[in-house]
Amino acid sequence: MISAAYGVLTRSLKGLFATVFMTCAAQAETTTILALGDSLTAGYGLPQGEGFVPQLEAALIGQGFDVHVVNAGVSGDTSAGGAARLGWILTDDIDVALVALGGNDMLRGISPEETQRNLATILTELNDKGIPTLLIGVLASSNFGEGYRAEFESVYPNLAQDFSVNLFPNFLEGIAQAGSFSEAQRLYLQADGLHPNQKGVSLIVDKITPSVVSLMR
């Protein structure tokens, strides 16, 4: 009786250990992606599940990747705000980071030098932790002159070179290549003319997903 009971207990423990091991292994294989950004990342004005983060996660899962994308987008955030809050959102389980900040800096006319310093602070912290990063750029309007526009848009390639990180030049590239400005505004932007609707986000995600896949690999 003792021998039989011991055998049952041993098999039960082996089954338990196997289950725990398989669960831990499955969790370890999940790639956690931090999406640090502003309203474009946060999914401003869109129902839950239709923003950039959930659509990107779904696209990656659809390609067979076991991923979890953390939405660290805050509407209205600047590069300074992102740099200030990175420390408490950069948890140990983050494997990969997307940095999509600077749009609000540009809209407020913040100097490109300040934007570059703030983004450099973010990239330094990610680099120190050995986290592969995709820097996502923003195109500037000509509201503050062509000089400001050229200087601002040079921030992203300069940083990508300095920190040896991957660069996706324009967050809105998927929409920008979808047709004329008036057509894109009508079909793919919300009523405010700034933020993408669900269809617009789909175009953005389609364009950026290969760069995210390349980063993970």
C-alpha positions as CSV (number, residue, x, y, z in Angstrom):
1,M,0.0,0.0,0.0
2,I,2.8,2.4,0.9
3,S,4.6,1.6,-2.3
4,A,1.5,2.1,-4.4
5,A,0.7,5.4,-2.7
6,Y,4.3,6.6,-3.2
7,G,4.0,5.7,-6.8
8,V,0.8,7.7,-7.2
9,L,2.3,10.7,-5.3
10,T,5.5,10.6,-7.5
11,R,3.5,10.6,-10.7
12,S,1.3,13.4,-9.4
13,L,4.4,15.5,-8.5
14,K,6.0,14.8,-11.9
15,G,2.8,15.9,-13.6
16,L,2.7,19.1,-11.5
17,F,6.3,19.9,-12.2
18,A,5.8,19.3,-15.9
19,T,2.8,21.7,-15.9
20,V,4.7,24.4,-14.0
21,F,7.7,24.0,-16.3
22,M,5.6,24.2,-19.5
23,T,3.7,27.2,-18.2
24,C,6.9,29.1,-17.3
25,A,8.5,28.2,-20.6
26,A,5.4,29.5,-22.4
27,Q,5.5,32.7,-20.5
28,A,9.2,33.1,-21.1
29,E,8.7,32.9,-24.9
30,T,6.3,35.8,-24.9
31,T,7.9,38.9,-26.3
32,T,6.8,42.0,-24.4
33,I,6.9,45.2,-26.4
34,L,6.8,48.7,-24.8
35,A,5.1,51.2,-27.0
36,L,6.1,54.6,-25.6
37,G,4.3,57.5,-27.3
38,D,1.6,60.1,-27.3
39,S,-2.0,60.1,-28.5
40,L,-1.1,58.3,-31.8
41,T,0.2,55.4,-29.7
42,A,-2.6,55.7,-27.1
43,G,-5.4,55.3,-29.6
44,Y,-7.0,58.7,-29.0
45,G,-10.7,58.9,-30.0
46,L,-10.9,55.2,-30.9
47,P,-12.9,52.4,-29.3
48,Q,-11.0,49.9,-27.2
49,G,-9.3,47.4,-29.5
50,E,-9.1,49.7,-32.6
51,G,-6.0,51.8,-31.6
52,F,-2.4,51.4,-32.6
53,V,-1.4,49.1,-29.8
54,P,-4.1,46.5,-30.1
55,Q,-4.0,46.5,-33.9
56,L,-0.2,46.0,-33.8
57,E,-0.5,43.2,-31.3
58,A,-3.1,41.5,-33.4
59,A,-1.0,41.9,-36.6
60,L,2.0,40.3,-34.9
61,I,0.0,37.5,-33.4
62,G,-1.5,36.9,-36.8
63,Q,2.0,36.4,-38.2
64,G,2.7,33.7,-35.5
65,F,4.5,35.8,-32.9
66,D,3.8,35.3,-29.2
67,V,3.7,39.0,-28.1
68,H,2.2,41.4,-25.7
69,V,2.3,45.1,-26.6
70,V,2.2,47.4,-23.6
71,N,0.3,50.7,-24.3
72,A,2.5,53.4,-22.8
73,G,1.0,56.2,-24.9
74,V,-0.3,59.3,-23.2
75,S,-2.3,61.9,-25.1
76,G,-0.6,65.2,-25.3
77,D,2.7,63.9,-24.1
78,T,6.0,65.5,-25.2
79,S,9.4,64.0,-25.5
80,A,10.2,65.5,-22.1
81,G,7.1,63.8,-20.6
82,G,8.1,60.5,-22.0
83,A,11.7,60.8,-20.7
84,A,10.3,61.7,-17.2
85,R,8.0,58.7,-16.9
86,L,10.1,56.0,-18.6
87,G,11.8,55.0,-15.4
88,W,8.6,53.7,-13.7
89,I,7.1,52.0,-16.8
90,L,10.3,50.3,-17.9
91,T,9.8,47.0,-16.0
92,D,12.1,44.0,-16.1
93,D,9.8,42.1,-18.5
94,I,10.2,44.5,-21.4
95,D,12.1,42.9,-24.3
96,V,11.7,45.4,-27.1
97,A,10.7,49.1,-27.2
98,L,9.0,51.4,-29.7
99,V,9.7,55.1,-29.1
100,A,7.1,57.3,-30.9
101,L,7.4,60.8,-29.4
102,G,8.0,64.3,-30.7
103,G,4.8,65.1,-32.5
104,N,3.5,67.4,-29.7
105,D,7.0,69.0,-29.5
106,M,6.6,69.9,-33.1
107,L,3.1,71.2,-32.7
108,R,4.2,73.4,-29.8
109,G,7.2,74.7,-31.6
110,I,9.7,73.2,-29.1
111,S,13.2,73.5,-30.2
112,P,14.5,70.5,-32.1
113,E,17.6,70.6,-29.9
114,E,15.4,70.0,-26.8
115,T,13.5,67.3,-28.5
116,Q,16.8,65.6,-29.4
117,R,18.1,65.8,-25.9
118,N,14.9,64.3,-24.4
119,L,14.9,61.5,-27.0
120,A,18.6,60.9,-26.3
121,T,17.8,60.5,-22.6
122,I,15.2,57.8,-23.5
123,L,17.4,56.0,-25.9
124,T,20.3,56.0,-23.4
125,E,18.1,54.4,-20.7
126,L,16.9,51.7,-23.1
127,N,20.4,51.1,-24.4
128,D,21.8,50.8,-20.8
129,K,19.2,48.0,-20.3
130,G,20.1,46.3,-23.5
131,I,16.6,46.7,-25.0
132,P,16.4,46.7,-28.8
133,T,14.5,49.8,-29.9
134,L,12.7,51.1,-32.9
135,L,12.7,54.9,-33.1
136,I,9.6,56.2,-34.9
137,G,9.9,59.6,-36.4
138,V,7.4,62.4,-37.1
139,L,7.3,64.7,-40.1
140,A,7.1,68.4,-39.3
141,S,4.7,71.0,-40.7
142,S,6.0,74.2,-42.2
143,N,4.1,76.4,-39.7
144,F,7.4,77.4,-38.0
145,G,9.4,77.8,-41.3
146,E,11.4,75.5,-43.5
147,G,14.5,75.9,-41.3
148,Y,12.6,74.5,-38.3
149,R,11.1,71.8,-40.4
150,A,14.4,70.6,-41.7
151,E,16.1,70.7,-38.3
152,F,13.3,68.9,-36.6
153,E,13.1,66.1,-39.1
154,S,16.9,65.6,-38.9
155,V,16.6,64.7,-35.2
156,Y,15.4,61.1,-35.8
157,P,18.0,59.9,-38.3
158,N,20.7,61.6,-36.2
159,L,19.7,59.8,-33.1
160,A,19.2,56.5,-34.9
161,Q,22.8,56.8,-36.1
162,D,24.2,58.0,-32.8
163,F,22.6,55.1,-30.8
164,S,22.6,52.5,-33.6
165,V,18.9,51.9,-33.3
166,N,16.4,51.0,-36.1
167,L,14.5,53.9,-37.5
168,F,11.0,54.1,-39.0
169,P,11.0,57.7,-40.4
170,N,7.3,58.6,-40.3
171,F,4.6,57.2,-37.9
172,L,1.9,58.2,-40.4
173,E,3.6,56.8,-43.5
174,G,0.9,54.3,-44.1
175,I,-1.6,57.1,-44.5
176,A,0.7,59.4,-46.3
177,Q,1.2,56.8,-49.1
178,A,-2.5,56.0,-49.4
179,G,-3.4,58.9,-51.7
180,S,-3.8,62.6,-51.8
181,F,-3.9,64.7,-48.6
182,S,-7.5,65.5,-49.1
183,E,-8.4,61.9,-49.7
184,A,-6.4,60.7,-46.7
185,Q,-8.0,63.3,-44.5
186,R,-11.5,62.2,-45.6
187,L,-11.0,58.5,-45.4
188,Y,-8.4,57.8,-42.7
189,L,-8.5,60.7,-40.2
190,Q,-10.9,61.6,-37.4
191,A,-12.9,64.8,-37.6
192,D,-10.0,66.7,-35.9
193,G,-7.9,66.1,-39.0
194,L,-5.0,65.0,-36.8
195,H,-5.7,61.5,-35.4
196,P,-6.2,58.4,-37.5
197,N,-9.5,56.5,-37.5
198,Q,-9.7,52.7,-37.4
199,K,-8.9,52.4,-41.1
200,G,-6.1,54.8,-40.8
201,V,-4.5,52.9,-37.9
202,S,-4.8,49.7,-40.0
203,L,-2.7,51.4,-42.8
204,I,-0.2,52.6,-40.2
205,V,0.1,49.1,-38.7
206,D,0.5,47.4,-42.0
207,K,3.4,49.7,-42.9
208,I,5.2,49.5,-39.5
209,T,4.8,45.8,-38.7
210,P,7.7,44.6,-40.9
211,S,10.0,47.0,-39.0
212,V,8.8,45.6,-35.6
213,V,9.3,42.1,-36.8
214,S,12.8,42.9,-38.0
215,L,13.5,44.4,-34.6
216,M,12.3,41.3,-32.7
217,R,14.4,39.0,-34.9
